[in-house]
């Protein structure tokens, strides 16, 4: 019986999530138990691809990513993979009707990270769609239990929330992306002389995305609303902290939220989201 391997696969995805993201793990804990393993599986899939392009500098990244894509497609086609992360992910794809278009858009955005180029407005929007918005849509498929009507109703705010999260990540990681990975995501922004005016422009975009997403969060089923709201509260708090820093300070160091602060946010959002 394959159920033992499936259980081990789910546990592997959970281990990956808990080791790579304290904040995401805290949010998953507030979800209905039926949704925790599927979201762990989505995070595990996304994290493996992200690690290839962001961390495996001493290896052939294009070949590794191409193999990961092939393995993913085969896992979905044959409904099994000896890679436990992909085995868990393919189950979620089938159970919650996650569209192949979303998976391909995500993998395309990971391929874009290998190009080492500055982003035009068009490529920036394409990257945001593939790297963040479609991940939110994968999770939305789980949160609405694969129901297409509910999915279409909440699709737009889910995309706005994913965009807000990714843009906050971009601001938080400006130093590492620019100096270590040679990446510049914000179109028309000169990171070698990052200005307060440019920072304010980006912050306005993020504020608009956050505001547009909140209405959708409040319409989610109770089984997932608290977890998503916690993620919203965490990223909003991180954003507010970034807003208080100067453009120079952001380029100088990575802005973080302490684990104690994360715990406090979790408690506060649980009360508000009840």
N, C-alpha and C positions, 0 to 999 in steps of 0.2 A: 504493500500500500504506500502511496506517495504522500500520505498525510503527515508522516513524520518529517520528511524532507521539506514539505511546505511549512511546517511549524518552525523548523530550523531556519528556513529562509526568512520568515517573518521576524524571527529573533535577530538575525544578522542585520536586517534593515533597522531595527530598533537600536541595536548597538551602534551602528554608523551614525544615526541621528543624535543619540545621546553624547557621543564622543565629539561630534563636530559642531553641535549647536545647542547650548544650554537654553536659550530663549525659545527656540522652536520646540524643544522637548517639553518645556513648561506648558506651552500652548496645547500640545497634543494631549497632555494629561487631563485637560479640562474638557476634552471631547467625549462623546458617548463612546463606551468601550468598543462598540462595533465598528467605529471609524478609526480607531487608533492605529491598528496594523496597516490598513490601506494607506494612511497618510505617512506612516513610517516608510512604507514601500516606495511611495512617490519621492519622498525626500532622499532615500537611499539611491534611487536611480539618478536623480538630479545631481546629487553630491559626487557620485563616481565620475560622471562626465565632467563636472566642474573641476574636480581634482586633476584630471588628465591635463586640462588646458592651463590650470593655475599653478600646479605644484610639481609635476613630473618633468622638471627642467633637464635632467640628465638622460632622458629617454626620447624616443621618436614619437612625439606627440601626435602628429597626423596619422601615423600608422595605428597607434593605440586607439585614437578616437574612431578611426574607420572600422577597426575590429569591434569596438564597442557598439557601433551602429549596426554592424552585421549581426552580432550576437543578440542585440535587442530585437531586431526584426525576426530572427529565427525563433527567439523565445516566444514572441507573440504568435507567430505562425504555428508553431508546434505545441504551444501551451506548456512548455517546460524549458528549463535551462539549468546546466550544471553550475552556473554562476548564481548563487542563492539570491543576490540582490535583484537580478533580472528575472529570476523565477518568481519572486514575490511581486515584482512590478507587473509581469504579464498577467498574473491572476487579477490584479486590480483593473487593468485595462479591459479585460473581458467582463468582469463582474459589474463594472460601473459604466460600461459603454464609452470609454475614453477614446476620442477620435484619433486616428493615425495622423491626421493633419497637425494636431497639437504636438505630438511626439516628434514629427519631422521638423516642425518649426523650432522646437527647442534644440534639437541636435544641430540644425543649421546655425543657430546663434552661437553654439559652442565652436563650430568650425570658423565662424567669423573671428573668434578670439585668437585664432592661430595666425591671423593675417597681419597683425602689427600695423594697423592703419588708423589714422584719425577719421572720425565719423562725420559724414555729411548728415544733414537733417533726415534724409530718407533712410540712410543706413542706421542712424540712431533709433528711429521709430521701429525699424525692422528688428534691431537687436533687443529693444525693450519688449517688443511683442514676443519674441522667441525665448528670451532668457528669463522673463518674469511673468508676463501676462498669461502665457499659456500654462505655466506651472500653477498659477492661481485657478485657471480654468480646469486643469486636471483635478485639483482638490475640490473644486465646485461640483464636478461630476460625482464625487464621493459624498459630499455634503447633502446633495439632493437625491442621493441614492439612485443615480442614473436616470432620473425623470427629466425628459427633454423639455417639457413645458417650463418647469421650474428653472432649469438650466438657462434657457433663453431669457427668462425674466431677470435673472441675476447676473447674466454674462457681463454686461457693461460695467457695473460697479466692481465686479471681481477683477476685471482688467485694470480699472483705475487703481485698485488697492495694490495689485501686483506692480504697477508702474511706480506708485509712490514708494513701495518698499525698495525697488531696485535703484531708484534715483537717490534715496537716502543712503543706500549701500555705496553708490558711486561717490557721494560727498564724503562719507566716512573713510573710504579707501583711496582717496585721491593720491596720497603720497605713494602708497604701494603700487597702485595701478600705473602711475606715471613714471616713477623712478625705477621700479623693479621689473614691471611687466611691459613697460613702454606702450601703455594704452592711454588714450584720451577719448573718453566716450562723449562728452558734451560738445555738440557741434558749434563751431565759431568761438570757442572759449580757449584762450591762450593760457595753458597751465604753467608755462614758464614765467608768467607774470599775472597770476590769478588775482582778479580785482574784486573789491567789495560789490561793485555794480553787477558783475557777472554772478557772484554768489547770490545776491538778492533776486536776480532773474530766475535762477534755478530754484531757489526757495519758493518763489511764487508758483511755479509749475507744480512743485510737490504739494503745496498747500491746497491747490485746486484739486489735485488727484485725491488727496486724503478726504476732503470735504465731499467729493462726489461718491466716494466709496462707502461712507458711513451709512447712508440710507439702505444700501444693499446688505450690509452686515446685519442691520436690525431686522431684515426680512428673512434671514436664514432660519432654518429649523432650530429649535432649542437644543437639539443634540449636537450642533456644531457652533452655535452662535457665540458661546462663551470663549471657546478656543480661538476663533477668528478675531473676536473683539480684543482678547488679550494680545494677540500679535499686533493688532492696530494700536493699542495703547502703548506697547513696548516701542514700536517704531516711531510713534508720535513723540514719545518722551525722548528718544534718541535724536529725533529731528529738532526738538526744542533745544536740546543741549548743543547741537551743532550750530543752530542759529545764533547762539550766544557767543560763539567763537568767531574770530576774525578770519578772513580769507588766508592770511599768513599762517595762523595757528592750525587751520585745517590741513594746509600743505605740509606742515611740520610734524604732525602726529595724528594717529588714529584716535577718534573719539569713541569712548566705550560707555556702556551702562554696567555698573557693578552687579555682581550676583545678588547682593543684598537688596539693591534697588529693584532688580528683576523680580525678586520674591515679593517685595512690597507692591509692585505693579500687579503681580498675579493676584494677590489677595484683594486689592482694590477693584480690579476688573471683574473678579468673581462676584463680588457683592453687587456691582452695578449691572452685571449681565444676568443676574438670576431671573 
